[in-house]
C-alpha cells in the first residue's frame, strides 16, 4: 500500500469516527456506499440522518 493510500484510508476512518461521535449511525449503510459518499465530499452525518428517516 502506498503512503497516499494509507493517508486517504486514515482520513476516511477519521471522518467516520467524527460523524459517529456526533451521533451518526451507519449500521444500515454499506461500507461501499459510505466510502462513495465520503469521496464525493458529502457530509456523512446527513447520510446517517437520511437513512434513519
C-alpha positions as CSV (number, residue, x, y, z in Angstrom):
1,X,0.0,0.0,0.0
2,X,1.3,3.4,-1.0
3,X,1.6,6.2,1.6
4,X,-1.0,8.3,-0.1
5,X,-3.5,5.3,0.0
6,X,-2.8,4.9,3.7
7,X,-3.4,8.6,4.4
8,X,-6.6,8.5,2.4
9,X,-7.8,5.5,4.3
10,X,-6.9,7.2,7.6
11,X,-8.8,10.3,6.6
12,X,-11.9,8.2,5.8
13,X,-11.8,6.4,9.1
14,X,-11.3,9.7,10.9
15,X,-14.3,11.2,9.2
16,X,-16.5,8.2,10.1
17,X,-15.4,8.3,13.7
18,X,-16.0,12.0,13.9
19,X,-19.5,11.6,12.5
20,X,-20.2,8.8,14.9
21,X,-19.0,10.9,17.8
22,X,-21.7,13.5,16.7
23,X,-24.3,10.8,16.9
24,X,-24.3,9.3,13.3
25,X,-25.4,5.7,13.0
26,X,-24.1,3.9,9.9
27,X,-25.2,0.4,10.8
28,X,-27.7,0.5,7.9
29,X,-25.2,1.8,5.3
30,X,-22.9,-0.4,3.4
31,X,-19.2,0.3,3.6
32,X,-19.1,0.9,-0.2
33,X,-21.8,3.5,-0.1
34,X,-20.2,5.2,2.9
35,X,-16.9,5.4,1.1
36,X,-18.5,6.7,-2.1
37,X,-20.3,9.4,-0.2
38,X,-17.1,10.4,1.6
39,X,-15.1,10.5,-1.6
40,X,-17.8,12.7,-3.2
41,X,-17.3,15.1,-0.4
42,X,-20.8,14.5,1.2
43,X,-21.5,15.1,4.9
44,X,-21.6,11.6,6.4
45,X,-23.9,12.7,9.2
46,X,-26.5,13.7,6.6
47,X,-26.3,10.1,5.1
48,X,-27.0,8.7,8.5
49,X,-30.0,11.0,9.0
50,X,-31.5,10.2,5.6
51,X,-31.3,6.5,6.1
52,X,-32.7,6.6,9.6
53,X,-35.8,8.5,8.4
